[in-house]
Amino acid sequence: MPMRLSVAFRHAHRSHASIRRPGAGVKVLNPENRFIPVKSAVSYLQVREASSTSGTTETLVSFKSHPRKNDGPLYESAVGGIVQRSREELKAIRETNPGLKPTLAIIQAGEDDSLLEVNKKMAGKIGLNVMQICLPHQCREEEVIEEILRLNEDSRVHGIFLHLPQSFLSKSVRNAIKPQKDVDGVSDLNVGRVVLGDQRHGFASPVAGAVLEMLARHDAPLVGKMAVLLGLEGPLKVTLQFLLQNNGMMVQTRQWSSKHLQKQILDSDVVVFLETGHKGLPPTWLRPGVAVINLSSALMEEQPDSWEHRAEAESSAGVGPLSAVLRMQHVVRSSRRWIQEQQYQPWRLRPLKLQPLSPVPSDIEISRAQTPKPISQLAQEIGLLPEELEAYGNTKAKVHLSLLNRLQHQPNGKYVLVAGITPTPLGEGKSTVTIGLVQALSAHLKLNSFACLRQPSQGPTFGVKGGAAGGGYAQVIPMEEFNLHLTGDIHAITAANNLVAAAIDARILHEATQSDRALYSRLVPSVNGVRCFSPIQMARLQRLGINKSDPSDLTPEEIRAFVRLDLDPEKVTWQRVVDTNDRFLRKITVGQANTEKGHARQTQFDIAVASEIMAILALTDGLGDMRARLGRMVVGSSRNGQPITADDLGVTGALAVLMKDAIKPTLMQTLEGTPVFVHAGPFANIAHGNSSVLADKLALKLVGEEGYVVTEAGFGADIGMEKFFNIKCRTSGLTPDVVVLVATVRALKMHGGGPNVTAGVPLPKEYINENLQLVADGCSNLKKQIQITHLFGVPVIVALNVFKTDTQAEIDMVCRIAEASGASAAVQCHHWSRGGRGSVELAHAVKKVASQKNHFQFLYNLQDSIVEKIRTIAQKVYGADDIELSPEAQAKIDYYNQQGFSALPICMAKTHLSLSHMPEKKGVPTGFILPIRDIRASIGAGFIYPLVGTMSTMPGLPTRPCFYDIDLDPVTEEIKGLF
């Protein structure tokens, strides 16, 4: 007897709250609601007659219950089995992720809840959420895509189902869904996976899956049978066709208008069709035993009254509920894959080939000769997720701090610090050693490694030093982008710093020229007849002990306390900054215009990287901490001696907004395609001189337990390394495994008494010809820096950065003296001329020494007095006999003690060119008293910084700055002269 299977299902409408956006509604449903269990099941096909509304008799075919001996009905068994497996899979996921509640988001046109009910029901059985987004009936394609893109980025949503008319499902709409959330298998990628027979990472249409499930449970085998797909379009047709073919069936796809359609259907064993309007299959077209499946109700292509009426006469079993439960199974699996993606991913780093030339070309020529990998590719290779990356062009990107939460349980890798001997104008090459080492570790030893570097300041780039991206065949690329602007972090710091400076002078002016009541009415204005305090003003009231929230409740005394910071212009400590070496800004007068009403005062500019905000960026561990630190910054004192903070000025929130992107480290790469984080850039002779805590923490998680993070400290070990240990390690809680101490033969010769050098003048013969005596004498500085490292209980490896003028005898002498002085190893390095291959020996030494246990310790206790902490550094690190405090410095110490700042670490601001305060004293000066002329406090950053000798916070340009050589080709836009 001819048979037709028409699948439909009923919907029990329930009331639920709706949150509407313009033109759309969102309904988030509670999956804990109890539902009526499915009673019908399927196993065989049976013809029955049902009266239509017109009074005629219509032949229908439906699945009917067929109990097995020890089994429930087949349909019930199919749905129940999938529900049970999905519940168990979700339970296993929640054992390690108890807060996870996967959600299916349904995007539909209109607010009809019919399809929603069956999906909600199946979601409830498994324990999932369902979110309904109702767009207008006549919504535009852009509106649908906008919703899809929003859901793509919502980590709570693990499945997106487009319950839309076929006309809405354009290629652009379907492919807007992330394939991993495309639980209905409509995207080209997921359909293509079905075509290729590989569904391990994708999803096939649950409607197609339901058809296959039903046919698989039919008594007759499928292999060799003929199936006709009638009226199907798009991804569903392709998916179902290939799924049936993969199960051994022959498949024909036809439209209702096809010629000889009746014969083709009569010759088939399976007919799967989608009705057009109310058109169905005439019974005379169907031969006995054929399986007929109507997808109309499952796809909601019929009018509601049509399929609702038919549902009265037919079983509620069928494709709709079965496809719904398969859809939920996909959501569970999507959530499982999402969890797996969140876990640590092994690196699949593809190093870039390097072919060093001899003689070695200029740095910029080497940089341009290498084609960097797309930054998205590098990110994928090291286990970053796409949503954790914020690209700035093709070669650099910000990395989101959410990575720290994702990998919070991942053990850290080894932590390596690169420091150096006391620097000379000849340069020691700490950056090239850092980069060469990570190139050797990653590209040659196949060990995960990350370099963490500071962002160079425009001051040195256009002043004395030039570029700071490394050099030769050990550099960060593209070096022009590294050296110029990068992602704008220093500009953000400059803007934030100068906003504070502007707020200070404006507040002083307004307080001096307005009454208490006038100030109050402007600080707490009436908006639409309502006055209220902003959150930061409420915080100030609380600090003042005023527990009131209604502006009208304050007494005149309370109003005065609130509006009067009473900043003493003579005690303002906050300076403006600019990222240029401009000596004529070291002392300036502001407020000379007539509009400032005679409120002129003397102040100064510092270089941008000397800003306390730069130090905060380098030491913070997150947005909340950064905002709190910015608020604690002390900008000056009131006339009665109370510290005034950025919070008091009300500017903290604005500063956080300006810094919200700068807090993310920037990802770049070396010449050999290994990863680099570039973040923060505090000067080591002014601030603490290290790259950011956040960059180091992110890198330590990414490299994995067996990997290495190599971070660089500024200037000599007596400055950058000491501050790394006493300040950065205290803040971060991280401790290093090994120190790499960089030296060069020619720098040691200068410390041994070699002549001074002048930029642009040929090197004296002492630095070109072999001179073992100068080398031996200069090794006194190397010995001292090794001793300083041992003060902290960390093993040290000496990396001798070899130049072509060095002789083997000189190299051997340095290595012997270094090892005799307590270095765990002394290794010659040729990274500048050979890249990572030239630092393989150093990489092996680092691997060996870093695996050994060390005994890290701080140099002083924070509870020691300010004077004792300064003295400890001066005597134990610099080798001074004692310290000498100026009256101004002693007064500042007394003030900081009174304000409760005495327990902060010390950040010495002194010359980097000598262990002493005297730049001309090379080697290891002794018998000197260290003069402390002033002491300042960076309360937000969290340290006290004494100014030693004539140390300046604004460098000046030399007679011939580097900018003489820097130019731009107007045709090719290539930058020249950076190095």
Secondary structure, 3 states (H helix, E strand, C coil): CCCCEECCCCCCCCCCCCEEECCEEEEEECCCCCCCCCCCCCCEEEEEEEECCCCCEEEEEEEECCCCCCCCCHHHHHHHHHHHHHHHHHHHHHHHCCCCCCEEEEEEECCCCHHHHHHHHHHHHHCCEEEEEEECCCCCHHHHHHHHHHHHCCCCEEEEEEECCHHHCCHHHHHHCCHHHCCCCCCHHHHHHHHCCCCCCCCCCHHHHHHHHHHHCCCCCCCCCEEEEECCCHHHHHHHHHHHHHCCCEEEEECCCCCCHHHHHHCCCEEEECCCCCCCCCHHHCCCCCEEEECHHHHCCCCHHHHHHHHHHCCCCCHHHHHHHHHHHHHHHHHHHHHHHHCCCCCCCCCCCCCCCCCCCCHHHHHHHCCCCCHHHHHHHCCCCHHHEEECCCCCEEECCHHHHHCCCCCCCEEEEEEECCCCCCCCCHHHHHHHHHHHHHHHCCCCEEEEECCCCHHHHHCCCCCCCEECCEEEECHHHHHCCCCCHHHHHHHHHHHHHHHHHHHHHHHHHCCHHHHHHHHCCEECCEECCCHHHHHHHHHCCCCCCCHHHCCHHHHHHHHCCCEEEEEECCCEEECCCCHHHCCEEECCCHHHCCCCEEECEEEHHHCHHHHHHHHCCCHHHHHHHHHHCEEEEECCCCEEEHHHHCCHHHHHHHHCCCCCCEEEEECCCCEEEECCCCCCCCCCCECCHHHHHHHHHHHCCCCEEEEEECCCHHHHHHHHHHHHHHHHCCCCCEEEEEECHHHHHHHCCCCCCCCCCCCCHHHCCCCHHHHHHHHHHHHHHHHHHHHCCCCEEEEEECCCCCCHHHHHHHHHHHHHCCCCEEEEECHHHHHHHHHHHHHHHHHHHHCCCCCCCCCCCCCCCHHHHHHHHHHHHHCCCEEEECHHHHHHHHHHHHHCCCCCCECCECCCCCCCCCCCCCCCCCCCEEEEEEEEEECCCCEEEEEECCCCCCCCCCCCCHHHHCEECCCCCCEECCC
